[in-house]
Amino acid sequence: MSANLETNTGSRLDLIRATVAAIARHGLSSLTSAKIATAAGYTAASINFHFGSKEALLLATLREVSEEFAAEIASGLADAGEDPLRGLLAIVDASLSRRLSDAQKVAVWYVFLAESNARKDYQSICGERDESFCKTVTALCRRVIEARGVAGWPDADAVSLGLIGIIDQQWQGILFDGDSFDREAARRQCRAYICSVFPWLADRVVADRPVAPPVQPAAHAEPGLRYTLPGWIYHNEEFHELEKERLFMSAWQIVCHVSELANTGDYVAFEFFGQRGFVIRDSGGTLRAFHNVCSHRAHAVVGGERGNCPKFLTCSYHGWTYHHDGRNRSVSAPEAFAKFDRSKFGLKPIELEVFVGMVFVRFRVGEGSVAERMEPHRQELAHYRIDEMVPLDDLWVHDVAIDWKNLVENYVEDYHFPMGHAGLSALMEPQYDREVFPKGTMRLSHRMREKPLKSWSAERYAAFLPTMEHLPEDMRRRWTYLGLFPNVFFDIYPEWLDFFQLVPLGPGRTRIRARSYGFADDRREMKAARYLCTRLNARVQAEDEVLTHSVQQGLSSGAYTRGILSDKEIVLAGFQDWIRARLPVT
């Protein structure tokens, strides 16, 4: 077993470490015992004492680097178990780890290969290991191919040579770029190659684990401090793909309110991470959700954001029709097909749930129902009679170059309110309820001041806001924000509410969906209160966009690793802990 170059401190290994650095700096031909000894802090005589000669030290250095590489690869393969794909990914990760592919260590490999006088030595020490490494990669590729049941294609030898060649190309980049080399990009390229030759396993390659190493707390970390998530995850493509697979595809997404689906055939469409879906009310009054994909040739069955198909659904591509319950109703030109069972070619359902009048869907089975997760808030929500509300405006959709997590973290903390939102702070008392709940929900709530501070909108909103008789006294002048992690939130005011949904478009890019609901009320004071509430919140939204855009720039700059959180950011901390529990990040 090889000694570890990073942790052993004996003088023999000190000389080997110094030799690695000296080879990287001077090459072989101009390397002298004096240069090595100086780098190690020893005399030249120490080399003869431990190794007999400079030449023996050089060979020992190559052997040490080679054995360390072999041991690390073996460890990764052992962790992968019998899964050949995990084995290939382990080889990629180990080969591009800083531990094995430090620029100085890479230089040792290439120096012995480049100088003709040293090639025989290289072959004698590394030849068998290189051959074994190639055979291992080829065997793993062959097992991946055979597991699919299509023996011989793609060709395992060609695939393995391609992967080894890509890794070698990355090592050359490390040799020339040193510490500035982008290892994330290198791993991404290797994984992209694996996806291209094994496309049926692409989802597993993406979801296996993030390629960027989690950043640990700074060396000056002190007990009792709560640290934020690391900055790299807010702009990293691989982490975004992990979020898609592990957070979002099984997460409940809000589509609309039941009042938007009042009549038979009313539908509302929704797109999410490339998935198309729609919710429709059938002739029996039941709400149903389906993938918006025709069973014939995958065209969308319904068009636009919303509409009505009173009798049945018709695909506009080839004219196939479907009942509201998803069953195949008819096939155009049936004589053109061989005999088949139409019942097997209906629309594919999506899981649907209605909670307090709001319609949710999810594209993959996941954690508990909306009702189960929102149980801590059910009694409070019941007072608002949300299921009796109707839309008060159109759906608002707004794209921003800001990561969804950045937006959530801004939304769930009030620490920035005094500095960031003068109008809101003028309206609200400085004390806040801050709560995060075990099943992934949150609550932030504050009462209005008895007398607002100087602010035209805040003062007039407080004056015009009618008394909402159906609410308990404590809720009549209170604003509350509820969240269903990862990305659905509700702004609840005495006179109305809105949902606020953050749909990731990519790392550092988000689509905001929002719509307001309330009771029909034409009183002048209610119209004035809602106008002023909108005015206040439009200002808050604009201010938040400026703040979060600046944060996004800082997160992407490389100058930020992680920060610390205050007691006023406990909901933010709870949100980040929710992510940590589901993704391999600290």
PyMOL commands that set and color helices and strands:
alter all, ss='L'
color gray80, all
select helices_A, chain A and resi 11-26+33-40+44-51+54-80+84-95+103-114+116-148+156-180+183-197+199-207+231-234+237-248+258-261+334-336+342-344+370-373+375-382+386-388+404-411+417-420+422-427+456-464+473-475+524-556+567-580
alter helices_A, ss='H'
color red, helices_A
select strands_A, chain A and resi 226-227+253-257+266-272+275-281+287-291+306-308+313-314+321-322+328-330+351-355+358-362+390-391+396-400+433-437+441-447+478-484+488-492+497-506+509-518+564-565
alter strands_A, ss='S'
color yellow, strands_A
deselect
rebuild
show_as cartoon
